[in-house]
Amino acid sequence: MEIKLEQSEVVLEQTRQLSSSTGEFRFVRVDGKNVEFRPGQFFRFVFKDNQGEFERSYSLCNQVMDVPYLDLLISKVESGRATELLFASEQGLTAHVTGPYGRLLVPEPLPKRLFMVATSVGIAPYIPMLTRLSPALKSKQVEVHFLYGTREHNEFVFGDVLEKYSEDHPDFHLSVCYSRVMPDEAREFEYQGYVQARLKNLDPDPKTDRVLLCGNPHMVDETYDWLKETGFGVKHVTREKYVFAKETRSKSRTSLTDEHKKLIAEKMKKYQS
């Protein structure tokens, strides 16, 4: 089902620190309408700071669908423009949003095994997919291997969500790979090393399986090259690289209507009270 592109104004409602370098940001649509998107898709945000307007793209990490808000998972970037704005902001920050975009989606029809591989904030688009996959997992239509790579345990975001989901879905297999420091008491799903090595050990089959890759460009490229060598084609692997923006350009967009300006003012007044 195709979802038409929409433009909307949003306001920052709440923030949550998930690790020393990562935060979750919830933006709410000013018009109160539900956000329509397919799990895995992203939106383009236009922010404004003292240098003017700039754009960033973020996948949604919503755990609930059909709601009027967009949850973002954002990692700090040294001297990053979005980092300096967002991590210093409180309720009331506004942005202009366009979307949804992207083709990092749950495959249709479902394969025998689905491998979801992510590093760092590349985990974000997979979180909404959990709800989408739940009925198929419970009815044993698919087996899912979720591979997440990060540097150390305190950067394992959404750990409580994934561990509970794994307990509730026996055919959902979680693997967390630490590239730097292992926990003192590692659990059965925790591994030393990189997700690339863990994926190879699971021996994906190009005839029956599908792979989703999201996160660090080096991981995505290295993994995709290996998958091609084992027989996976373009249609069997969906990739999305997370590249931190180094330059920004001002973006032209539709001017706000008086009604939108009034709604934003009311939202900001609410958060400042």
Residue frames as qw, qx, qy, qz and C-alpha x, y, z in Angstrom:
[[0.000, 0.888, 0.460, 0.000, 0.00, 0.00, 0.00],
 [0.418, 0.337, -0.011, 0.844, 1.47, 3.31, -1.08],
 [0.256, -0.769, -0.424, 0.404, 1.16, 6.22, 1.35],
 [0.357, 0.808, 0.163, 0.439, 1.09, 9.67, -0.18],
 [0.468, 0.081, -0.285, 0.833, 3.68, 12.24, 0.84],
 [0.251, -0.878, -0.395, -0.103, 2.53, 14.81, 3.34],
 [0.301, 0.401, -0.295, 0.814, 3.91, 18.03, 4.76],
 [0.531, -0.732, -0.416, -0.098, 3.22, 18.94, 8.34],
 [0.016, 0.696, -0.403, 0.594, 4.39, 21.13, 11.19],
 [0.791, -0.315, -0.508, 0.130, 5.57, 19.38, 14.34],
 [0.207, -0.802, 0.314, -0.464, 6.60, 20.44, 17.82],
 [0.442, 0.221, -0.798, 0.346, 8.99, 18.72, 20.23],
 [0.675, -0.563, -0.208, -0.430, 6.95, 17.24, 23.08],
 [0.744, -0.608, 0.273, -0.047, 9.49, 15.20, 25.05],
 [0.481, 0.614, -0.619, 0.091, 13.03, 13.84, 25.08],
 [0.897, -0.404, 0.159, -0.085, 14.57, 10.79, 26.71],
 [0.088, 0.720, -0.688, -0.033, 18.25, 9.98, 27.16],
 [0.980, 0.027, -0.113, -0.164, 18.88, 6.35, 26.19],
 [0.859, -0.093, -0.075, 0.498, 22.67, 6.35, 26.55],
 [0.376, -0.617, 0.022, 0.690, 25.48, 8.84, 27.01],
 [0.140, -0.251, 0.491, 0.822, 25.48, 9.51, 23.26],
 [0.122, -0.274, -0.787, -0.539, 21.92, 8.72, 22.16],
 [0.256, 0.205, 0.469, -0.820, 18.55, 10.30, 22.76],
 [0.115, 0.473, 0.836, 0.253, 14.94, 9.68, 21.80],
 [0.087, 0.192, 0.052, -0.976, 12.96, 12.71, 20.63],
 [0.205, 0.532, 0.821, 0.010, 9.19, 12.81, 20.23],
 [0.085, 0.111, -0.187, -0.972, 7.71, 15.37, 17.83],
 [0.299, 0.495, 0.765, -0.284, 3.92, 15.80, 17.70],
 [0.177, 0.426, 0.556, 0.692, 1.95, 16.93, 14.67],
 [0.073, 0.094, 0.247, -0.962, 0.48, 20.37, 15.29],
 [0.514, -0.055, -0.350, -0.782, -2.71, 19.50, 13.39],
 [0.607, -0.190, 0.591, -0.497, -3.29, 16.46, 15.61],
 [0.861, 0.305, -0.223, -0.341, -3.54, 14.01, 12.68],
 [0.884, -0.268, 0.365, 0.117, -2.03, 10.54, 12.89],
 [0.010, 0.674, -0.625, -0.395, 1.33, 9.97, 11.20],
 [0.928, 0.285, 0.159, -0.179, 0.96, 7.60, 8.26],
 [0.178, 0.689, -0.691, -0.131, 3.99, 5.52, 7.32],
 [0.949, 0.037, -0.305, -0.068, 5.09, 1.95, 6.73],
 [0.725, -0.633, 0.227, 0.149, 7.43, 0.48, 9.36],
 [0.759, -0.039, 0.308, 0.572, 10.99, 1.23, 8.28],
 [0.372, 0.730, 0.271, 0.506, 10.34, 4.50, 6.45],
 [0.431, -0.289, -0.210, 0.828, 11.89, 7.88, 7.20],
 [0.105, 0.926, 0.363, 0.016, 10.88, 11.55, 7.18],
 [0.484, 0.336, -0.031, 0.807, 12.73, 14.73, 6.24],
 [0.334, -0.801, -0.378, 0.324, 12.87, 17.38, 8.94],
 [0.342, 0.609, 0.006, 0.716, 13.62, 21.05, 8.31],
 [0.510, -0.640, -0.367, 0.443, 14.91, 22.77, 11.44],
 [0.222, 0.846, 0.005, 0.485, 15.91, 26.38, 12.02],
 [0.656, -0.471, -0.225, 0.546, 18.81, 27.62, 14.13],
 [0.119, -0.852, -0.007, 0.510, 20.71, 30.90, 14.28],
 [0.247, -0.316, 0.623, 0.672, 22.33, 30.10, 10.91],
 [0.509, 0.226, -0.339, -0.758, 19.02, 29.53, 9.15],
 [0.908, 0.037, 0.154, -0.389, 17.19, 26.44, 7.95],
 [0.120, 0.455, -0.870, -0.148, 18.78, 23.01, 7.48],
 [0.864, 0.010, -0.198, -0.464, 17.48, 19.51, 6.74],
 [0.141, -0.350, 0.917, -0.132, 17.99, 16.09, 8.30],
 [0.732, -0.033, -0.499, -0.463, 16.37, 12.74, 7.55],
 [0.253, -0.298, 0.801, -0.454, 15.32, 10.41, 10.35],
 [0.462, -0.173, -0.831, -0.259, 13.68, 6.99, 10.42],
 [0.583, -0.496, 0.093, -0.637, 10.85, 6.64, 12.90],
 [0.265, 0.149, -0.911, 0.279, 11.32, 4.37, 15.89],
 [0.597, -0.242, 0.099, -0.758, 7.68, 4.48, 16.96],
 [0.067, -0.062, 0.980, -0.179, 6.66, 1.46, 19.01],
 [0.348, 0.519, 0.689, -0.366, 2.99, 2.27, 18.38],
 [0.167, 0.218, 0.592, 0.758, 1.36, 2.94, 15.01],
 [0.150, -0.668, -0.570, -0.453, -1.58, 5.23, 14.17],
 [0.409, -0.700, -0.329, 0.485, -0.58, 8.00, 16.56],
 [0.265, 0.947, 0.125, 0.134, 0.01, 11.75, 15.98],
 [0.315, -0.860, 0.371, 0.152, 3.69, 11.72, 16.91],
 [0.779, 0.512, -0.327, 0.154, 7.06, 10.83, 15.41],
 [0.718, -0.638, 0.242, 0.140, 9.71, 9.21, 17.63],
 [0.579, 0.723, -0.346, 0.151, 13.32, 9.73, 16.54],
 [0.854, -0.408, 0.078, 0.314, 16.50, 8.01, 17.69],
 [0.376, 0.879, -0.160, 0.244, 19.43, 10.42, 17.38],
 [0.830, -0.246, -0.098, 0.491, 23.10, 9.99, 18.19],
 [0.167, -0.921, 0.089, 0.340, 25.34, 12.90, 19.11],
 [0.755, 0.437, 0.093, 0.480, 27.82, 14.04, 16.47],
 [0.487, -0.481, -0.072, 0.726, 30.73, 16.21, 17.55],
 [0.030, -0.367, 0.169, 0.914, 30.10, 19.79, 16.35],
 [0.099, 0.373, 0.827, 0.408, 27.03, 18.53, 14.51],
 [0.180, -0.201, -0.096, -0.958, 24.48, 21.17, 13.71],
 [0.657, -0.377, -0.467, -0.456, 21.47, 18.99, 14.52],
 [0.651, -0.227, -0.599, 0.408, 23.21, 17.73, 17.67],
 [0.210, 0.010, -0.296, 0.932, 23.80, 21.23, 18.96],
 [0.396, -0.239, -0.177, -0.868, 20.18, 22.21, 18.32],
 [0.729, -0.286, -0.508, -0.358, 18.31, 19.10, 19.43],
 [0.676, -0.208, -0.598, 0.377, 20.29, 18.03, 22.49],
 [0.176, -0.037, -0.333, 0.926, 20.08, 21.58, 23.86],
 [0.350, -0.287, -0.335, -0.826, 16.37, 21.97, 23.11],
 [0.221, 0.138, 0.781, -0.567, 13.42, 21.69, 25.40],
 [0.288, 0.561, 0.776, -0.014, 9.73, 21.26, 24.67],
 [0.208, 0.843, 0.202, -0.454, 8.45, 23.64, 22.05],
 [0.171, -0.426, 0.610, 0.646, 11.08, 23.30, 19.31],
 [0.707, 0.522, 0.267, -0.395, 9.29, 23.30, 15.94],
 [0.268, -0.283, 0.752, 0.532, 10.14, 21.70, 12.61],
 [0.673, 0.418, -0.127, -0.597, 8.65, 21.21, 9.15],
 [0.497, -0.183, 0.847, 0.049, 8.31, 17.56, 8.15],
 [0.654, 0.403, -0.327, -0.551, 7.84, 15.82, 4.80],
 [0.027, -0.255, 0.966, 0.033, 7.34, 12.11, 4.22],
 [0.728, -0.466, 0.480, 0.148, 7.29, 9.21, 4.38],
 [0.511, 0.669, -0.506, -0.189, 10.18, 8.01, 2.20],
 [0.197, -0.506, 0.835, -0.084, 12.25, 4.84, 1.93],
 [0.821, 0.137, -0.420, -0.360, 12.09, 1.20, 0.92],
 [0.162, 0.260, -0.879, 0.365, 13.62, -0.46, 3.99],
 [0.698, -0.162, 0.036, -0.697, 10.46, -2.46, 4.59],
 [0.619, -0.121, 0.755, -0.180, 9.38, -5.88, 5.79],
 [0.087, 0.199, -0.794, -0.568, 9.62, -8.12, 2.68],
 [0.695, 0.271, 0.407, -0.528, 6.41, -9.30, 1.03],
 [0.837, -0.426, -0.263, -0.220, 5.89, -12.20, 0.89],
 [0.497, -0.737, 0.443, -0.116, 7.75, -13.13, 4.02],
 [0.509, 0.478, -0.716, -0.009, 10.85, -15.31, 3.57],
 [0.822, -0.227, -0.513, 0.098, 11.71, -18.43, 5.52],
 [0.593, -0.483, -0.250, 0.594, 14.22, -16.45, 7.56],
 [0.169, 0.917, 0.093, 0.351, 14.50, -12.67, 7.81],
 [0.665, -0.195, -0.216, 0.688, 17.83, -11.21, 8.95],
 [0.035, -0.962, -0.147, -0.226, 17.61, -7.68, 10.36],
 [0.732, -0.083, -0.143, 0.660, 21.13, -6.28, 10.77],
 [0.015, -0.945, -0.112, -0.306, 21.83, -2.89, 12.35],
 [0.587, -0.054, -0.337, 0.734, 24.53, -0.83, 14.01],
 [0.109, -0.087, -0.236, 0.962, 24.13, 2.18, 16.32],
 [0.389, 0.357, 0.314, -0.789, 21.01, 4.28, 15.54],
 [0.354, 0.166, -0.718, -0.577, 20.45, 2.10, 12.47],
 [0.016, -0.218, -0.947, 0.235, 18.25, 0.12, 14.83],
 [0.271, 0.256, 0.257, -0.891, 15.55, 2.82, 14.63],
 [0.553, 0.165, -0.380, -0.723, 13.59, 1.67, 11.55],
 [0.412, -0.001, -0.910, -0.050, 13.42, -1.90, 12.85],
 [0.104, 0.087, 0.705, -0.696, 11.54, -0.99, 16.04],
 [0.587, 0.220, 0.098, -0.773, 8.19, -0.30, 14.28],
 [0.567, 0.235, -0.704, -0.357, 8.64, -3.53, 12.32],
 [0.002, -0.093, 0.925, -0.369, 8.34, -5.58, 15.50],
 [0.509, 0.267, 0.466, -0.673, 4.59, -4.93, 15.69],
 [0.633, 0.447, -0.335, -0.536, 4.22, -5.75, 12.01],
 [0.434, 0.333, -0.836, -0.054, 6.08, -9.06, 12.41],
 [0.354, -0.227, 0.719, -0.554, 4.44, -10.23, 15.63],
 [0.831, 0.156, 0.224, -0.484, 1.45, -12.12, 14.11],
 [0.762, 0.478, -0.425, -0.102, 3.68, -13.89, 11.56],
 [0.151, 0.463, -0.798, 0.356, 6.14, -14.92, 14.26],
 [0.522, -0.135, 0.621, -0.569, 3.43, -16.25, 16.52],
 [0.872, 0.291, 0.170, -0.356, 1.92, -18.28, 13.67],
 [0.652, -0.314, 0.599, 0.344, 5.39, -19.53, 12.64],
 [0.653, 0.732, 0.196, 0.004, 5.24, -17.98, 9.17],
 [0.453, 0.759, -0.294, 0.363, 8.76, -16.58, 9.53],
 [0.773, -0.425, -0.168, 0.440, 11.90, -16.87, 11.63],
 [0.159, 0.946, -0.065, 0.276, 13.64, -13.60, 12.44],
 [0.753, -0.194, -0.170, 0.606, 17.30, -13.07, 13.35],
 [0.030, -0.983, -0.068, -0.171, 17.88, -9.60, 14.79],
 [0.769, -0.036, -0.116, 0.627, 21.58, -8.65, 14.83],
 [0.072, -0.983, -0.072, -0.151, 22.57, -5.42, 16.55],
 [0.746, 0.107, -0.191, 0.629, 26.10, -4.05, 16.73],
 [0.168, -0.955, 0.019, -0.244, 27.36, -1.42, 19.13],
 [0.324, 0.637, -0.572, 0.402, 30.58, -0.62, 20.96],
 [0.148, 0.111, -0.831, 0.525, 29.63, -1.64, 24.51],
 [0.156, -0.452, -0.873, 0.093, 26.73, -2.66, 26.71],
 [0.018, -0.574, -0.413, 0.707, 25.72, 0.83, 27.86],
 [0.212, 0.344, -0.341, -0.849, 25.04, 1.74, 24.22],
 [0.030, -0.223, -0.948, -0.225, 22.59, -1.16, 23.76],
 [0.338, 0.074, 0.132, -0.929, 19.48, 0.99, 23.20],
 [0.760, -0.006, -0.191, -0.622, 15.97, -0.51, 23.31],
 [0.207, 0.264, -0.931, 0.145, 17.48, -3.47, 25.12],
 [0.357, 0.099, 0.727, -0.578, 14.46, -3.92, 27.39],
 [0.672, 0.398, -0.003, -0.624, 12.12, -3.83, 24.39],
 [0.575, 0.434, -0.650, -0.242, 14.09, -6.38, 22.39],
 [0.048, 0.197, -0.932, 0.299, 14.67, -8.77, 25.27],
 [0.501, 0.205, 0.572, -0.616, 10.95, -8.79, 26.17],
 [0.681, 0.456, -0.211, -0.533, 10.02, -9.26, 22.50],
 [0.380, 0.390, -0.837, -0.061, 12.42, -12.17, 22.24],
 [0.196, -0.036, 0.870, -0.451, 10.88, -13.81, 25.30],
 [0.579, 0.356, 0.386, -0.624, 7.38, -13.43, 23.84],
 [0.755, 0.559, -0.159, -0.304, 8.35, -14.69, 20.36],
 [0.803, -0.322, 0.471, 0.170, 10.37, -17.95, 20.36],
 [0.755, 0.394, 0.349, 0.391, 11.18, -17.61, 16.64],
 [0.156, 0.952, -0.101, 0.242, 12.73, -14.16, 17.17],
 [0.864, -0.184, -0.112, 0.456, 16.45, -14.62, 17.79],
 [0.051, -0.993, 0.092, -0.055, 18.39, -11.68, 19.22],
 [0.818, -0.005, -0.062, 0.572, 22.15, -11.27, 18.80],
 [0.079, -0.995, 0.054, -0.002, 23.97, -8.24, 20.24],
 [0.833, 0.191, -0.071, 0.515, 27.59, -7.79, 19.17],
 [0.303, -0.929, 0.052, 0.207, 30.01, -5.57, 21.10],
 [0.701, 0.622, -0.155, 0.312, 32.99, -4.31, 19.11],
 [0.137, 0.698, -0.461, 0.530, 34.92, -2.97, 22.11],
 [0.130, -0.302, 0.757, -0.564, 33.92, -4.10, 25.59],
 [0.533, -0.269, -0.766, -0.238, 31.96, -7.19, 26.60],
 [0.588, -0.636, 0.061, -0.496, 29.81, -7.14, 29.76],
 [0.178, -0.498, 0.794, -0.298, 31.41, -8.78, 32.79],
 [0.451, 0.100, 0.865, -0.198, 28.66, -11.39, 32.74],
 [0.301, 0.203, -0.531, -0.765, 27.63, -11.84, 29.11],
 [0.710, 0.176, 0.493, -0.471, 24.27, -13.41, 28.39],
 [0.662, 0.112, 0.707, 0.222, 23.62, -16.06, 25.74],
 [0.505, 0.769, 0.368, 0.137, 22.65, -13.51, 23.08],
 [0.050, -0.962, 0.216, 0.160, 25.71, -11.29, 23.59],
 [0.899, 0.201, 0.121, 0.369, 28.84, -11.72, 21.46],
 [0.342, -0.684, 0.258, 0.591, 32.28, -10.16, 21.11],
 [0.402, 0.005, 0.633, 0.662, 32.97, -8.72, 17.67],
 [0.234, 0.246, -0.223, -0.914, 30.99, -7.40, 14.72],
 [0.713, 0.300, 0.374, -0.511, 27.57, -8.17, 13.29],
 [0.572, 0.552, -0.498, -0.347, 29.21, -9.17, 10.00],
 [0.144, 0.320, -0.929, 0.117, 30.90, -12.14, 11.65],
 [0.431, 0.103, 0.729, -0.521, 27.75, -13.14, 13.50],
 [0.694, 0.455, 0.000, -0.559, 25.73, -13.09, 10.27],
 [0.456, 0.476, -0.727, -0.192, 28.24, -15.36, 8.55],
 [0.097, -0.168, 0.931, -0.310, 27.94, -17.86, 11.40],
 [0.562, 0.280, 0.523, -0.576, 24.17, -18.01, 10.85],
 [0.266, -0.037, 0.840, 0.471, 24.70, -19.04, 7.21],
 [0.494, 0.504, 0.237, -0.667, 21.87, -17.17, 5.40],
 [0.494, 0.173, 0.791, 0.318, 20.52, -18.95, 2.32],
 [0.122, 0.266, -0.269, -0.918, 19.89, -16.83, -0.81],
 [0.213, -0.200, -0.842, -0.453, 17.23, -19.30, -1.97],
 [0.383, -0.584, -0.713, -0.054, 14.94, -18.85, 1.04],
 [0.410, -0.601, -0.362, 0.583, 16.13, -15.91, 3.16],
 [0.223, 0.835, 0.164, 0.476, 16.09, -12.10, 2.95],
 [0.578, -0.267, -0.281, 0.718, 18.37, -9.53, 4.61],
 [0.009, -0.956, -0.178, -0.233, 17.84, -5.96, 5.78],
 [0.653, -0.056, -0.190, 0.731, 20.94, -3.83, 6.47],
 [0.055, -0.916, -0.181, -0.353, 20.92, -0.46, 8.21],
 [0.605, -0.747, 0.010, 0.277, 23.57, 1.66, 9.89],
 [0.327, -0.697, 0.417, 0.483, 27.28, 2.31, 9.46],
 [0.635, 0.656, -0.233, -0.334, 28.20, 2.54, 5.74],
 [0.115, 0.534, -0.838, -0.025, 31.28, 0.33, 6.22],
 [0.448, 0.000, 0.844, -0.294, 29.17, -2.40, 7.81],
 [0.687, 0.515, 0.274, -0.433, 26.52, -2.14, 5.10],
 [0.505, 0.689, -0.449, -0.262, 29.03, -2.28, 2.25],
 [0.021, -0.435, 0.898, -0.068, 31.15, -5.07, 3.72],
 [0.525, 0.115, 0.767, -0.350, 28.12, -7.20, 4.54],
 [0.687, 0.583, 0.110, -0.419, 26.49, -6.63, 1.16],
 [0.351, 0.641, -0.651, -0.205, 29.70, -7.56, -0.67],
 [0.187, -0.227, 0.943, -0.154, 29.87, -10.82, 1.27],
 [0.615, 0.329, 0.565, -0.441, 26.19, -11.57, 0.65],
 [0.609, 0.644, -0.232, -0.400, 26.70, -11.10, -3.10],
 [0.161, 0.504, -0.846, -0.064, 29.56, -13.57, -3.00],
 [0.297, -0.003, 0.915, -0.273, 27.27, -16.14, -1.38],
 [0.079, 0.309, 0.858, 0.402, 24.60, -15.74, -4.05],
 [0.068, 0.703, 0.536, -0.463, 22.31, -12.99, -2.73],
 [0.313, 0.465, 0.435, 0.705, 20.99, -10.65, -5.41],
 [0.019, -0.211, 0.073, -0.975, 19.79, -7.06, -5.27],
 [0.573, -0.381, -0.350, -0.636, 16.20, -8.17, -4.67],
 [0.764, -0.303, -0.556, 0.125, 17.22, -10.25, -1.67],
 [0.512, -0.293, -0.333, 0.736, 18.97, -7.47, 0.28],
 [0.006, 0.902, 0.268, 0.339, 17.64, -4.03, 1.24],
 [0.602, -0.085, -0.251, 0.753, 20.21, -1.49, 2.39],
 [0.074, -0.941, -0.176, -0.279, 20.06, 1.86, 4.12],
 [0.619, 0.101, -0.310, 0.715, 23.22, 3.70, 5.13],
 [0.310, -0.911, -0.247, 0.117, 23.29, 6.19, 7.99],
 [0.578, 0.277, -0.027, 0.767, 25.70, 8.95, 6.99],
 [0.260, -0.721, -0.326, 0.554, 26.17, 11.94, 9.27],
 [0.386, 0.856, 0.236, 0.252, 25.62, 15.18, 7.33],
 [0.590, -0.224, -0.016, 0.775, 28.68, 17.37, 6.92],
 [0.026, -0.018, 0.194, 0.981, 27.10, 20.16, 4.90],
 [0.210, 0.596, 0.722, -0.284, 23.64, 21.61, 4.79],
 [0.078, 0.216, 0.403, 0.886, 21.68, 23.73, 2.38],
 [0.349, 0.221, 0.351, -0.840, 18.72, 25.95, 2.95],
 [0.143, 0.286, 0.915, 0.245, 15.56, 24.25, 1.75],
 [0.322, -0.063, -0.157, -0.932, 12.69, 26.03, 0.09],
 [0.048, -0.310, -0.942, 0.116, 9.32, 24.94, 1.35],
 [0.174, -0.668, -0.545, -0.475, 5.72, 25.97, 1.48],
 [0.027, -0.363, 0.342, -0.866, 5.15, 29.00, 3.72],
 [0.067, -0.291, -0.856, 0.421, 3.20, 28.46, 6.89],
 [0.196, -0.625, -0.522, -0.546, -0.46, 29.37, 6.79],
 [0.242, -0.515, 0.273, -0.776, -1.90, 31.67, 9.45],
 [0.869, -0.327, -0.112, -0.355, -3.74, 28.65, 10.85],
 [0.868, 0.057, -0.362, 0.336, -0.50, 26.66, 11.21],
 [0.249, 0.446, -0.365, 0.778, 1.22, 29.65, 12.84],
 [0.540, -0.490, 0.118, -0.674, -1.64, 29.92, 15.32],
 [0.952, -0.196, -0.211, -0.105, -1.53, 26.18, 16.13],
 [0.703, 0.228, -0.396, 0.545, 2.24, 26.26, 16.66],
 [0.042, -0.511, 0.297, -0.806, 1.92, 29.31, 18.92],
 [0.757, -0.424, 0.006, -0.498, -0.71, 27.49, 20.99],
 [0.939, -0.031, -0.299, 0.168, 1.52, 24.39, 21.27],
 [0.488, 0.354, -0.382, 0.701, 4.54, 26.44, 22.31],
 [0.334, -0.543, 0.187, -0.748, 2.47, 28.34, 24.86],
 [0.906, -0.310, -0.159, -0.242, 1.36, 25.00, 26.33],
 [0.871, 0.034, -0.303, 0.385, 4.94, 23.75, 26.75],
 [0.297, 0.427, -0.292, 0.803, 6.21, 27.04, 28.15],
 [0.513, -0.601, -0.030, -0.612, 3.47, 27.26, 30.78]]
